[in-house]
Amino acid sequence: MDRAKRPQNRLIGLGLDGQDKHKRITRGEGFNLVGGSEDTHERMTETVIKTTEDLGRKGRTIADAHPEEIADLLRKHDRCD
């Protein structure tokens, strides 16, 4: 499919481990992150921000980058402890 005709990408992050009654929502250009414990939400946010920064250095955004490129960058930036 031609890049110009392809629908724009959007990331949705959903944290399911939050048990502390806090509502965590982070929105940015091309992404929404919802839920999770404080640590999980912070990890999702950090991962997406680093991914967005990498794309920006290449002149792209989440909306217009190829989904495989986004997935590769998300894996790269997801720190596994």
N, C-alpha and C positions, 0 to 999 in steps of 0.2 A: 504494500500500500504506500502511495506517495506520502512523504513526510508532511506536506502541507494539508493533506486531507485526513490524516490520522487524528483521532480524538486526542485531546490533551490529557496527559497523565495527572493523577492526583494520588498522593499517599494517604492512607488511613491507618493509624496505629491504634491498636486496642490492647490495653493492659488489663489482664483478668485477675491479678493477684492482690489487688487492693482490698484490705479488710478494715481499714481505719476510718471509714465514713467520709473521707475527704473526696471532693470532686476535683479531679485534675484534668484540665483541658488546655492544650497548647495548640495554637493555630499559627500558620505561617504561609508564605507564598507556595502553594502547591501541596500543602499537607495539613492534616488535622490529627492530633494525638489525644486520646481519651483514656482515662482510667489508669489503673495500675497502682502499685505501692509507690511511695516516694522514690525509692531506688529504681524501680522499673520505669517510671515515667521520666526520670532524669536520664536514664540510659537511652530510652527511645528518642528523647529530645536531642541529646548529644549526637547520636548516630545520624539523625536526619539533618541536623545543622552541618555536620562535617561533610555529609554527602552533598548538600546544597552548595557548600563552599567549593568543593572539588568541581562540581558541575559549572559553577560560576567562573572558575579559572579557565574552563574550556569554552566559555561563551554560551553555555546552555543552562536551562532551568529544568526543574522536575517536569514541568508541563511539556517541554519539547524534546527532552532526551529520550533515547531508545530505552524501553523497559528493561532490557537485558543489562544495559549500562548502569541503570539505577540499581538493579538487584545486585550487581557486582560491587558497586560502591557501598551499598548498605551492609553487605557481608564483610567488606573490608573494614568498615568503621564500627561494626558491632563488637565491642570488646567482650570477650568471654572470660569470666573470672573463675 
